[in-house]
């Protein structure tokens, strides 16, 4: 008996010791796991960051489209919606199927936890989240950990975080975050995340318009999106029980369930026939890709949007653009200009042009772009021939298509000659010219004029450029020097390829239409080169400014002096206006009725002398544009198509539409140091009065600085004023701006940060303040200041001193 009592006492002590030790180990692990837990308060911002698509706007703040975020390298489709934007049927079906006690528990399901411990005891893998809160935590706060193998400590972290989330968030907030975060299957180019993408992919509808049957169907895909591929089994095995549970739990009536069962549901890609009772007769998956969504969603300017996407990735990195998302991007695109370019592309037909129309060779396509010559902002762009409302091919010839530029290179060469000291009166021979060149056939390079016809005359370089004579151009290149010319091309963003020699002077240089347009912009703006720009401002969804072109400190590159640039402009005005068809003029079909035009045609030749690329690059005082016509995969076109008859009329039409309703104006007047020197050749160009540069300006280094006397961009104020005396513009309004954020001031903006600014009413959406502003946080008073107060009041305790130092608010830095 004594032995038994001693054994019982020993066993009790052993059990107590084991319990204490177990509790100690559990406490140690609990403390360790608690330190490793992410901040549950990040849940709100994390779900927004995971899902908020980057929204892109035109320069008038109208939406262009959105860029889809990514997880890793996989693009995802996810649009954040509020709970009141989701069908009640969807919410009810989800709870009935995934977590029937959602509104009763506090983040944990005791029976589910018991099952997990049973699996652990049996050596089985821990699996499944038993509550919606558990699943939300797993797919957001613990997403990175769950990409690795599941372990018991990760499951316990999930439970701990779930309880914290339940204490801090309402059930409605948890539901909303869950419905925006959950995975819903493969969408082809994108992965489907969130109820908005699921509704779009499977039914092409919005979450708010989901029917009961559609909601039940989408709910059954949450545990396994692969059920999409076996609709018949999914309907009978999973959808029917969900409807039954919804009736049992009081979410719907039996009549509603019966009506939903009889609804002739047709998920995208499926052809299903039902009988009168709602049972499936036949079900066939006819298009596995029908539920796919695009990686870039936009209905406007898709080629421009592609360039915006590339620029964002280059500037901010893929993680910022796709991983966090939620950017607000304000671009340079002008909807009026974009519409003009698109309309021109659609109007251009295939066939042979016999009048002042626009025609393309069969099998060819086109690219067109318009930029602001004073900023190089891209205002409109198409990268393919548009046909009706059909979506264009993805490849953007305007910004991605590297093509030889032909004679459009010549104005850049001739302007380099002007800088060196030539004038428009300088004469060169249009005669045979050859030089040794190991890269050419027979070791000699002997260019020819078009179709091998040469005049054997000595002529002014103005006439040579007007007629685009190669033998005159090659002598101009000899005068300038290839090294000097190539350096200029590099400054203008169109560097020649390695190994290119004299052929570069005749257009054997490859670039894109948008870059070539930017290279022509210095003719208008006084000799300054700026690379093409697509973005003016980028902010986060909460208004934090990440980029503002107005504050970009990068200066333009000085390529020409204002004087040389103006004379170069005068020469390409001559290309358009000096000669007509009878005089072998090449660009007269680019002339506009009321606006001055300057520009140059360009043609590249194939092996059998059929043209390959047809160009026109030109400018008005307001816009600079380029048009390219050619075959997508390269290749020759019929001989009878010429750039002056194809590309120039296309350019003219898009400029006509772009300048519609604008008052015509001339190019800026010549700067100091430029004068008109008369007619360079009275017999050939009797009505020309050529611009000349004062020789003293040629000795100046154009890189010494930007002269003050630069052409100014035309500014149109298409508006009226209430009265001449008041100066009030009815299209603007004065608002209080928070100068630290650039947004409209709120009640939380310190008075010292408020400034008044006049803003165009149509631009007000871009100044919208944060929709959820946070108050300034309270901070503890400086202890030294408290001591000083004590000493000044003779040791009398300050109010509430015994509780805590008096808090004071500090302004945001």
VOGU-3710 file (C-alpha; in Angstrom, 3 decimals, decimal comma):
1> xxxxxxxxxx> 0,000/0,000/0,000  2,797/2,396/0,921  4,540/1,475/-2,341  1,394/2,250/-4,315  0,995/5,654/-2,630  4,642/6,483/-3,327  4,271/5,437/-6,969  1,108/7,532/-7,345  2,858/10,530/-5,809  5,851/10,037/-8,110
11> xxxxxxxxxx> 3,646/9,665/-11,180  1,674/12,800/-10,268  4,889/14,771/-9,803  6,177/13,470/-13,126  2,988/14,494/-14,937  3,045/17,932/-13,300  6,706/18,355/-14,247  5,943/17,340/-17,823  3,063/19,792/-17,950  5,234/22,584/-16,578
21> xxxxxxxxxx> 7,995/21,711/-19,015  5,495/21,537/-21,875  4,032/24,859/-20,913  7,523/26,307/-20,752  8,404/24,976/-24,180  5,053/26,173/-25,552  5,608/29,590/-23,983  9,086/29,778/-25,469  7,848/28,834/-28,927  4,847/31,127/-28,544
31> xxxxxxxxxx> 7,125/34,031/-27,684  9,374/33,179/-30,641  6,448/32,941/-33,077  4,894/36,131/-31,714  8,132/38,008/-32,473  8,147/36,641/-36,019  4,558/37,592/-36,800  4,007/40,325/-39,380  2,013/43,363/-38,301  -1,648/42,413/-38,660
41> xxxxxxxxxx> -2,489/46,100/-39,118  -0,848/45,941/-42,555  -3,719/43,814/-43,830  -5,695/46,722/-45,273  -2,807/48,322/-47,135  -1,434/44,926/-48,175  -4,618/43,838/-49,922  -4,761/47,196/-51,699  -1,136/46,900/-52,778  -1,604/43,342/-54,009
51> xxxxxxxxxx> -4,558/44,220/-56,107  -4,778/47,857/-57,068  -4,128/48,132/-60,775  -2,001/50,987/-62,042  -4,411/53,439/-63,638  -3,267/55,538/-66,591  -4,735/58,888/-67,646  -4,422/61,149/-70,686  -3,199/64,729/-70,345  -6,797/65,893/-69,778
61> xxxxxxxxxx> -7,148/63,363/-66,919  -9,548/61,117/-68,822  -8,761/57,422/-68,231  -6,740/55,537/-70,834  -6,752/52,137/-69,158  -4,944/50,167/-66,498  -1,813/48,056/-66,178  -2,190/44,675/-64,543  0,000/43,941/-61,473  2,180/40,843/-61,171
71> xxxxxxxxxx> 3,131/38,218/-58,618  6,729/37,340/-59,403  6,901/37,208/-63,181  3,250/36,180/-63,555  0,817/38,932/-64,437  -2,359/38,912/-62,382  -5,758/40,439/-62,893  -7,135/41,955/-59,737  -9,348/44,988/-59,244  -10,269/46,045/-55,726
81> xxxxxxxxxx> -14,012/46,373/-55,093  -15,981/47,346/-52,000  -18,342/44,926/-50,301  -21,362/46,978/-51,414  -20,208/46,434/-55,016  -20,546/42,649/-54,675  -23,748/40,670/-55,097  -25,227/39,526/-51,729  -25,650/36,094/-53,318  -21,876/35,863/-53,734
91> xxxxxxxxxx> -21,233/36,685/-50,079  -23,885/34,238/-48,889  -22,659/31,403/-51,124  -19,085/31,889/-49,990  -19,959/31,762/-46,292  -22,262/28,767/-46,737  -19,555/26,826/-48,559  -16,350/27,936/-46,864  -17,165/29,023/-43,306  -20,731/28,515/-42,060
101> xxxxxxxxxx> -19,913/29,816/-38,570  -18,108/32,904/-39,866  -20,273/35,353/-37,913  -20,030/33,320/-34,676  -16,300/32,571/-34,322  -13,361/34,807/-33,506  -11,047/33,636/-36,268  -10,640/30,014/-35,150  -12,769/26,926/-35,605  -12,192/24,626/-32,595
111> xxxxxxxxxx> -13,284/21,544/-34,514  -10,963/22,464/-37,362  -8,056/22,935/-34,945  -8,763/19,522/-33,398  -8,545/17,987/-36,851  -5,162/19,679/-37,439  -3,727/18,305/-34,164  -5,079/14,877/-35,057  -3,204/15,028/-38,363  -0,034/16,106/-36,540
121> xxxxxxxxxx> -0,352/13,205/-34,079  -0,726/10,789/-36,982  2,295/12,263/-38,777  0,185/13,670/-41,582  0,671/17,001/-43,357  -1,027/20,052/-41,861  -3,461/21,296/-44,498  -6,437/23,549/-45,068  -7,575/26,766/-43,409  -10,823/26,173/-41,635
131> xxxxxxxxxx> -12,077/29,778/-41,532  -12,232/32,612/-44,027  -10,029/34,629/-41,687  -7,382/31,881/-41,714  -7,431/31,803/-45,510  -7,204/35,582/-45,747  -4,169/35,673/-43,456  -2,533/32,851/-45,423  -3,034/34,648/-48,754  -1,839/38,055/-47,581
141> xxxxxxxxxx> 0,213/38,412/-44,388  1,779/34,930/-44,612  1,827/34,647/-48,406  5,621/34,430/-48,675  5,839/31,731/-45,967  3,103/29,613/-47,528  4,938/29,578/-50,834  7,311/27,221/-49,003  6,365/23,864/-47,454  3,639/23,966/-44,838
151> xxxxxxxxxx> 4,873/23,375/-41,284  3,163/23,365/-37,872  4,701/26,673/-36,794  3,269/28,438/-39,876  -0,164/27,047/-39,064  0,064/28,308/-35,484  1,199/31,731/-36,751  -1,871/31,719/-38,974  -4,128/31,077/-35,974  -2,441/33,750/-33,871
161> xxxxxxxxxx> -2,751/36,342/-36,633  -6,367/35,349/-37,269  -7,303/36,175/-33,684  -5,518/39,539/-33,932  -7,302/40,336/-37,210  -10,695/39,403/-35,736  -10,111/41,767/-32,802  -9,146/44,702/-35,034  -11,288/44,324/-38,182  -15,023/44,006/-38,622
171> xxxxxxxxxx> -16,481/40,904/-40,226  -17,453/43,032/-43,238  -13,870/44,252/-43,664  -12,559/40,685/-43,459  -15,062/39,529/-46,077  -14,178/42,402/-48,398  -10,445/41,757/-48,109  -10,965/38,032/-48,631  -13,047/38,479/-51,771  -10,380/40,795/-53,216
181> xxxxxxxxxx> -7,434/38,543/-52,328  -8,483/34,979/-53,160  -7,184/33,098/-56,218  -9,745/32,127/-58,873  -7,772/30,339/-61,541  -5,718/30,757/-64,681  -6,718/33,637/-66,944  -4,240/32,980/-69,761  -1,842/35,957/-69,846  -2,847/36,736/-66,257
191> xxxxxxxxxx> -3,737/34,927/-63,047  -7,224/35,629/-61,721  -7,270/37,154/-58,247  -10,321/38,650/-56,563  -14,020/38,532/-57,290  -13,871/41,278/-59,940  -11,505/39,277/-62,139  -13,469/36,066/-61,541  -16,749/37,683/-62,581  -15,096/39,150/-65,667
201> xxxxxxxxxx> -13,298/35,952/-66,698  -16,061/33,390/-66,196  -19,160/35,449/-67,001  -18,009/38,839/-68,410  -20,045/40,648/-65,783  -19,388/42,729/-62,680  -19,419/41,391/-59,105  -22,551/43,408/-58,320  -24,527/41,779/-61,148  -23,704/38,154/-60,308
211> xxxxxxxxxx> -26,798/35,988/-60,116  -27,342/33,345/-57,451  -26,365/30,546/-59,834  -23,243/32,375/-60,981  -22,269/33,105/-57,375  -22,618/29,469/-56,385  -20,546/28,399/-59,389  -17,717/30,815/-58,547  -17,806/29,675/-54,916  -17,169/26,074/-55,932
221> xxxxxxxxxx> -13,974/27,188/-57,734  -12,406/28,659/-54,583  -11,078/25,350/-53,193  -10,032/24,151/-56,659  -10,101/26,354/-59,762  -9,521/23,254/-61,883  -13,186/22,328/-61,442  -13,806/24,688/-64,353  -12,703/21,925/-66,743  -15,367/19,426/-65,556
231> xxxxxxxxxx> -18,572/21,422/-65,434  -20,929/18,438/-65,215  -19,259/16,956/-62,131  -18,863/20,358/-60,548  -22,562/21,139/-60,925  -23,865/17,913/-59,421  -21,159/17,268/-56,811  -20,471/20,782/-55,530  -23,062/23,353/-56,672  -26,114/21,386/-55,497
241> xxxxxxxxxx> -24,813/21,017/-51,903  -24,009/24,744/-51,719  -27,591/25,640/-52,614  -28,836/23,140/-50,032  -26,664/24,659/-47,280  -27,743/28,185/-48,238  -31,388/27,183/-47,777  -30,641/25,405/-44,491  -28,759/28,437/-43,128  -31,529/30,825/-44,130
251> xxxxxxxxxx> -29,626/32,745/-46,793  -32,147/31,961/-49,535  -35,544/30,321/-49,883  -36,156/26,947/-51,443  -37,902/28,704/-54,324  -34,780/30,797/-55,002  -32,633/27,666/-54,893  -34,902/25,882/-57,347  -34,858/28,866/-59,714  -31,055/29,049/-59,541
261> xxxxxxxxxx> -30,774/25,341/-60,319  -32,905/25,815/-63,425  -30,897/28,829/-64,622  -29,180/27,898/-67,860  -25,694/28,768/-66,712  -23,067/29,133/-69,450  -19,542/29,679/-68,052  -17,226/31,216/-70,647  -15,952/28,579/-73,055  -18,714/26,051/-72,306
271> xxxxxxxxxx> -21,753/25,071/-74,352  -24,284/23,495/-71,993  -27,800/22,198/-72,681  -30,264/21,666/-69,827  -33,596/19,925/-69,455  -36,656/21,594/-67,914  -35,585/20,519/-64,409  -32,159/22,139/-64,675  -30,224/18,910/-65,183  -27,423/18,835/-67,750
281> xxxxxxxxxx> -28,179/17,132/-71,048  -24,850/17,868/-72,728  -21,834/19,931/-71,688  -18,893/20,634/-73,981  -15,840/22,814/-73,434  -15,503/24,472/-76,854  -12,935/27,171/-76,089  -10,436/26,750/-73,262  -9,201/30,316/-73,764  -12,598/32,024/-73,595
291> xxxxxxxxxx> -12,087/32,986/-69,941  -8,694/34,578/-70,545  -8,141/38,254/-69,755  -5,572/40,618/-71,238  -2,433/41,601/-69,343  -3,041/45,241/-70,276  -6,624/46,425/-70,184  -7,323/49,472/-72,264  -9,693/50,546/-74,961  -7,659/53,587/-75,962
301> xxxxxxxxxx> -4,233/53,982/-77,599  -2,880/50,464/-76,916  0,497/51,158/-78,550  0,970/54,315/-76,492  -0,037/52,388/-73,372  2,631/49,816/-74,117  5,282/52,544/-74,168  3,963/53,971/-70,894  4,260/50,525/-69,341  7,861/50,164/-70,561
311> xxxxxxxxxx> 8,768/53,627/-69,266  7,283/52,892/-65,832  9,237/49,650/-65,557  12,449/51,389/-66,629  11,992/54,232/-64,162  10,575/52,443/-61,116  11,305/48,754/-61,653  8,933/45,844/-62,174  8,337/45,317/-58,458  7,059/48,861/-57,935
321> xxxxxxxxxx> 4,810/48,812/-60,989  3,500/45,251/-60,763  4,238/44,040/-57,248  2,747/46,913/-55,286  0,619/48,460/-58,030  -1,793/51,211/-57,250  0,072/53,889/-59,201  -1,705/56,801/-60,833  0,047/57,716/-64,082  -0,645/60,971/-65,928
331> xxxxxxxxxx> 0,619/60,883/-69,483  1,364/63,206/-72,371  -1,283/61,778/-74,704  -3,682/64,346/-76,119  -7,027/62,660/-76,931  -7,695/65,052/-79,823  -4,309/64,291/-81,409  -4,662/60,575/-80,761  -8,066/60,551/-82,416  -6,599/62,418/-85,395
341> xxxxxxxxxx> -3,809/59,870/-85,835  -6,179/56,921/-85,422  -8,741/58,357/-87,833  -6,026/58,940/-90,421  -4,831/55,371/-90,076  -8,350/54,011/-90,572  -9,026/56,282/-93,563  -5,880/55,235/-95,394  -6,819/52,608/-97,942  -4,959/49,958/-99,923
351> xxxxxxxxxx> -4,491/50,518/-103,620  -2,720/52,870/-106,011  -3,067/56,572/-105,365  -3,739/58,659/-108,454  -4,649/61,955/-106,772  -4,121/63,708/-103,459  -5,325/60,723/-101,472  -3,695/58,249/-99,129  -2,932/54,744/-100,337  -0,787/51,840/-99,184
361> xxxxxxxxxx> 0,761/48,994/-101,145  -0,961/45,697/-100,436  0,746/43,768/-97,666  2,170/46,867/-95,989  1,370/48,594/-92,711  2,137/51,988/-91,226  3,196/53,852/-88,096  2,468/57,470/-87,228  3,370/59,697/-84,303  2,942/63,353/-83,322
371> xxxxxxxxxx> 4,999/65,075/-80,633  5,235/68,542/-79,122  8,522/69,917/-80,541  9,092/72,114/-77,487  8,887/69,291/-74,944  9,130/66,087/-77,024  5,958/64,910/-75,292  4,268/62,223/-77,371  0,761/63,468/-78,120  -0,529/60,697/-80,373
381> xxxxxxxxxx> 0,725/57,363/-81,693  -0,340/54,362/-83,718  2,017/51,507/-84,435  -0,041/49,621/-87,031  -2,525/50,208/-89,822  -5,914/50,329/-88,095  -8,886/48,598/-89,703  -12,280/49,618/-88,361  -12,627/48,793/-84,681  -10,470/45,681/-84,849
391> xxxxxxxxxx> -7,697/45,633/-82,216  -4,298/46,255/-83,824  -1,382/43,872/-83,727  0,752/44,202/-80,596  3,989/45,192/-82,341  4,447/48,955/-82,226  6,242/50,097/-85,373  6,199/53,697/-84,122  8,412/52,976/-81,118  9,791/49,464/-81,618
401> xxxxxxxxxx> 10,339/49,219/-85,362  13,965/50,024/-86,177  14,029/50,925/-89,877  16,468/52,681/-92,167  15,443/56,297/-92,513  16,491/57,040/-96,096  16,682/60,677/-97,156  15,018/61,943/-93,968  18,580/61,936/-92,585  19,683/64,635/-95,066
411> xxxxxxxxxx> 18,309/67,711/-93,219  20,426/66,710/-90,217  23,490/66,405/-92,453  22,889/69,729/-94,194  22,370/71,509/-90,880  25,736/70,161/-89,704  27,208/71,766/-92,837  25,539/75,087/-91,954  27,116/74,910/-88,509  30,526/74,333/-90,040
421> xxxxxxxxxx> 30,204/77,439/-92,229  28,260/76,527/-95,344  25,281/78,584/-96,469  22,270/77,755/-98,563  24,211/79,339/-101,448  27,088/76,857/-101,078  27,430/74,827/-104,285  28,185/71,140/-104,722  28,465/68,979/-107,859  25,794/66,480/-108,783
431> xxxxxxxxxx> 28,352/64,255/-110,463  29,779/60,764/-110,051  31,519/60,189/-106,727  33,364/57,072/-105,513  35,544/56,163/-102,569  37,334/53,012/-101,463  35,183/51,005/-99,061  36,116/47,412/-98,119  32,508/46,750/-97,125  31,115/47,560/-100,575
441> xxxxxxxxxx> 30,978/45,348/-103,627  34,281/45,454/-105,451  35,848/47,521/-102,666  34,367/50,796/-103,911  31,363/52,763/-102,729  29,743/54,682/-105,606  26,309/56,071/-104,697  23,851/57,197/-107,345  20,925/59,569/-107,539  17,448/58,091/-107,636
451> xxxxxxxxxx> 17,034/55,727/-110,615  20,658/56,445/-111,585  19,878/59,829/-113,118  22,322/62,656/-112,405  22,306/66,226/-113,711  26,101/66,655/-113,900  25,543/70,227/-112,686  27,010/72,223/-109,853  24,092/73,502/-107,741  23,267/75,117/-104,433
461> xxxxxxxxxx> 22,814/72,740/-101,526  19,282/74,114/-101,136  18,377/72,794/-104,571  20,192/69,550/-103,822  18,094/69,053/-100,669  14,873/70,092/-102,421  15,457/67,364/-105,008  17,041/64,932/-102,522  20,043/64,291/-104,755  22,378/61,682/-103,285
471> xxxxxxxxxx> 25,513/62,856/-105,074  25,099/66,362/-103,648  24,456/64,921/-100,186  27,546/62,729/-100,258  29,703/65,752/-101,069  28,089/67,633/-98,188  29,033/64,690/-95,951  32,587/64,895/-97,263  32,602/68,602/-96,366  31,240/67,984/-92,853
481> xxxxxxxxxx> 33,274/64,880/-92,060  31,780/61,573/-90,960  33,017/61,848/-87,367  31,384/65,262/-86,939  28,168/64,065/-88,537  28,025/60,881/-86,447  28,550/62,875/-83,255  25,576/65,038/-84,179  23,450/61,968/-84,808  24,341/60,647/-81,368
491> xxxxxxxxxx> 23,282/63,942/-79,783  19,981/63,676/-81,671  19,251/60,172/-80,411  19,731/58,418/-83,786  23,285/57,041/-83,654  24,520/55,048/-86,681  25,274/51,360/-86,314  28,840/50,235/-85,766  30,704/49,888/-89,048  28,430/52,295/-90,926
501> xxxxxxxxxx> 30,376/54,505/-93,282  29,424/56,904/-96,063  26,076/55,220/-96,632  24,880/56,786/-93,347  24,829/60,173/-95,090  22,172/58,798/-97,451  20,026/57,191/-94,771  21,617/53,863/-93,829  20,791/54,658/-90,207  18,114/52,759/-88,324
511> xxxxxxxxxx> 15,723/54,293/-85,830  12,028/54,523/-84,974  9,457/57,091/-86,119  9,096/58,569/-82,628  12,858/59,040/-82,267  13,143/60,547/-85,727  10,363/63,015/-84,907  12,286/64,012/-81,771  15,427/64,524/-83,892  13,487/67,033/-86,057
521> xxxxxxxxxx> 12,103/68,948/-83,041  15,289/71,080/-82,614  14,521/72,777/-85,940  11,481/74,351/-84,261  12,580/74,887/-80,668  15,900/76,612/-81,255  18,304/73,669/-81,414  17,494/71,697/-78,244  17,092/67,935/-78,190  14,877/66,170/-75,656
531> xxxxxxxxxx> 14,199/62,435/-75,831  10,561/61,431/-76,409  8,495/61,523/-73,236  5,288/59,701/-72,393  4,727/60,486/-68,705  4,260/63,810/-66,929  3,415/62,740/-63,392  3,249/59,558/-61,310  1,735/59,210/-57,847  0,763/56,374/-55,567
541> xxxxxxxxxx> -2,910/55,666/-54,994  -2,641/57,718/-51,789  -1,251/60,770/-53,584  2,483/60,446/-52,889  4,314/62,024/-55,836  6,902/59,652/-57,288  7,727/61,628/-60,436  6,842/65,039/-61,773  8,259/66,131/-65,118  7,860/69,771/-64,066
551> xxxxxxxxxx> 10,522/69,187/-61,430  12,813/67,066/-63,610  16,208/68,705/-63,395  17,576/67,077/-66,560  18,417/69,800/-69,086  17,919/69,401/-72,839  20,923/68,755/-75,052  22,171/71,678/-77,097  22,633/70,341/-80,655  22,458/73,484/-82,803
561> xxxxxxxxxx> 22,624/77,160/-82,018  19,255/78,917/-82,458  20,633/80,576/-85,567  21,762/77,352/-87,256  18,533/75,584/-86,238  16,462/78,334/-87,841  18,343/78,165/-91,145  17,976/74,362/-91,089  14,242/74,887/-90,619  14,233/77,294/-93,561
571> xxxxxxxxxx> 15,809/74,601/-95,741  13,189/71,946/-94,955  10,440/74,521/-95,458  11,916/74,782/-98,937  11,681/71,008/-99,452  7,896/71,259/-99,042  7,277/74,593/-100,744  9,974/75,367/-103,347  9,053/72,923/-106,101  5,943/71,368/-107,576
581> xxxxxxxxxx> 5,571/68,074/-109,452  6,796/69,486/-112,774  9,993/70,649/-111,062  10,599/67,284/-109,374  9,291/68,442/-106,017  8,981/65,575/-103,574  6,924/66,839/-100,637  4,293/69,213/-101,986  1,524/66,782/-100,905  2,381/67,564/-97,282
591> xxxxxxxxxx> 1,353/71,211/-97,654  -1,455/72,432/-95,433  -3,882/75,112/-96,560  -3,316/77,620/-93,763  -0,352/76,377/-91,768  3,344/76,577/-92,709  4,991/73,175/-93,094  8,589/71,981/-93,142  9,692/68,416/-93,683  11,431/65,750/-95,718
601> xxxxxxxxxx> 10,546/62,555/-97,531  12,631/59,407/-97,298  12,783/56,159/-99,251  14,980/53,097/-98,804  15,622/50,722/-101,686  15,576/46,959/-101,848  17,955/44,682/-103,696  16,014/44,965/-106,943  15,353/48,696/-106,482  11,837/48,216/-105,125
611> xxxxxxxxxx> 11,205/50,549/-102,224  11,190/49,033/-98,739  10,495/51,945/-96,390  8,544/55,109/-97,175  8,901/58,058/-94,777  7,765/61,571/-94,210  8,936/63,574/-91,211  7,721/67,133/-90,857  6,651/69,897/-88,563  4,321/72,821/-88,190
621> xxxxxxxxxx> 4,834/75,584/-85,626  2,726/73,502/-83,244  3,388/69,809/-83,846  6,142/67,588/-85,232  5,204/64,226/-86,717  6,541/61,197/-88,553  4,872/58,629/-90,809  6,444/55,342/-91,863  5,008/52,858/-94,364  6,502/49,444/-94,997
631> xxxxxxxxxx> 6,071/45,715/-94,579  5,929/44,303/-91,073  8,597/41,674/-91,708  10,498/43,978/-94,080  10,512/43,309/-97,808  10,156/45,259/-101,016  7,111/47,062/-102,369  6,166/47,995/-105,947  8,338/50,614/-107,629  5,476/52,944/-108,448
641> xxxxxxxxxx> 4,950/53,827/-104,742  6,927/56,866/-103,594  7,209/58,439/-100,169  5,937/61,781/-101,507  2,822/60,056/-102,853  2,198/57,739/-99,883  3,624/58,958/-96,577  3,352/62,709/-97,194  -0,467/62,663/-97,783  -0,934/60,505/-94,676
651> xxxxxxxxxx> 1,099/63,011/-92,663  -0,940/65,858/-94,139  -4,248/64,274/-93,184  -3,318/63,609/-89,563  -2,031/67,178/-89,248  -5,223/68,589/-90,773  -7,261/66,819/-88,111  -4,840/67,772/-85,333  -4,919/71,491/-86,222  -8,674/71,633/-86,702
661> xxxxxxxxxx> -10,295/74,694/-85,078  -6,907/76,220/-84,191  -5,925/79,665/-85,442  -3,019/79,360/-87,911  0,276/80,924/-86,960  3,770/81,060/-88,390  7,018/79,594/-87,137  8,813/81,754/-84,542  10,644/84,708/-86,077  14,379/84,337/-86,768
671> xxxxxxxxxx> 16,668/84,951/-83,796  19,309/87,634/-83,724  22,113/86,764/-86,120  19,843/85,489/-88,891  18,994/87,515/-91,969  17,516/86,811/-95,391  20,137/86,836/-98,113  18,065/86,713/-101,260  17,673/84,061/-103,935  20,351/81,335/-104,002
681> xxxxxxxxxx> 19,695/80,523/-107,682  17,396/82,815/-109,659  17,199/80,399/-112,568  16,061/77,413/-110,495  14,505/78,940/-107,363  13,434/82,414/-108,468  11,030/83,116/-105,587  13,163/81,845/-102,718  14,566/84,227/-100,119  17,028/82,085/-98,198
691> xxxxxxxxxx> 17,822/82,581/-94,518  21,481/83,136/-93,676  23,531/83,116/-90,456  25,722/86,039/-89,505  29,225/84,592/-89,682  30,089/85,849/-86,209  27,577/83,452/-84,674  29,269/80,455/-86,258  32,328/80,923/-84,071  30,341/80,382/-80,889
701> xxxxxxxxxx> 30,398/77,008/-79,165  26,746/75,883/-79,159  27,368/73,940/-75,930  28,327/77,022/-73,922  24,777/77,425/-72,693  21,207/77,955/-73,731  20,672/81,415/-75,090  17,787/83,385/-73,642  16,319/84,158/-77,053  14,638/80,826/-77,766
711> xxxxxxxxxx> 11,434/80,192/-79,686  8,414/79,909/-77,440  5,837/77,166/-77,804  2,502/78,457/-79,134  -0,044/78,671/-76,329  -3,724/78,594/-77,087  -6,310/79,834/-74,628  -9,484/78,598/-76,282  -11,706/80,369/-73,754  -13,418/83,654/-72,975
721> xxxxxxxxxx> -13,290/85,825/-69,893  -16,167/87,114/-67,800  -14,922/90,661/-68,178  -11,806/92,320/-69,391  -11,301/94,090/-66,086  -11,843/91,173/-63,717  -9,394/88,822/-65,417  -11,522/85,898/-64,274  -11,190/82,734/-66,312  -14,455/80,764/-66,081
731> xxxxxxxxxx> -12,631/77,508/-66,793  -10,384/77,790/-63,741  -10,896/77,941/-60,001  -8,707/79,003/-57,088  -8,184/76,187/-54,578  -6,155/75,639/-51,411  -3,242/73,303/-52,140  -1,109/71,374/-49,661  2,338/72,273/-50,972  3,892/69,112/-49,499
741> xxxxxxxxxx> 1,600/66,773/-51,439  0,476/68,897/-54,382  -3,124/67,917/-53,586  -6,086/69,918/-52,293  -5,581/70,773/-48,632  -7,685/68,998/-46,003  -8,453/69,646/-42,351  -5,257/67,796/-41,498  -3,018/70,121/-43,560  -0,969/72,464/-41,339
751> xxxxxxxxxx> -1,846/76,098/-42,144  1,793/76,833/-42,943  1,629/74,308/-45,804  -1,474/75,771/-47,478  -1,018/77,837/-50,634  -3,585/79,076/-53,141  -3,319/78,076/-56,782  -5,486/78,634/-59,857  -6,323/75,267/-61,434  -8,139/74,314/-64,642
761> xxxxxxxxxx> -11,501/72,869/-63,645  -11,004/69,898/-65,957  -7,789/69,067/-64,110  -9,343/69,089/-60,636  -9,561/65,255/-60,445  -5,777/65,161/-60,526  -5,672/67,319/-57,373  -8,084/65,150/-55,380  -6,834/64,647/-51,808  -6,347/61,287/-50,174
771> xxxxxxxxxx> -9,766/59,690/-49,747  -8,760/58,448/-46,284  -6,516/61,135/-44,737  -4,831/60,292/-41,481  -4,701/62,817/-38,629  -1,350/63,922/-37,323  -0,223/61,525/-34,663  0,151/62,701/-31,057  3,678/62,737/-29,715  5,123/63,034/-26,231
781> xxxxxxxxxx> 6,414/66,400/-25,156  10,132/66,987/-25,061  11,301/66,068/-21,473  13,663/69,051/-21,412  10,751/71,355/-22,244  8,726/69,853/-19,392  11,586/70,489/-16,957  11,807/74,074/-18,158  8,082/74,597/-17,555  8,451/73,182/-14,033
791> xxxxxxxxxx> 11,269/75,536/-13,227  9,372/78,557/-14,559  6,307/77,844/-12,393  8,331/77,309/-9,233  8,060/73,596/-9,048  4,267/73,547/-9,380  3,241/70,327/-11,120  1,988/70,841/-14,618  -1,534/69,573/-15,369  -1,754/65,766/-15,598
801> xxxxxxxxxx> 1,908/65,519/-14,668  1,289/62,479/-12,563  -0,260/60,644/-15,495  1,957/61,497/-18,458  3,710/64,480/-20,017  1,283/66,756/-21,866  1,143/65,635/-25,494  1,689/68,136/-28,229  1,034/67,880/-31,921  3,901/68,333/-34,305
811> xxx> 3,573/69,181/-37,944  4,567/66,624/-40,499  8,059/67,244/-41,792
//
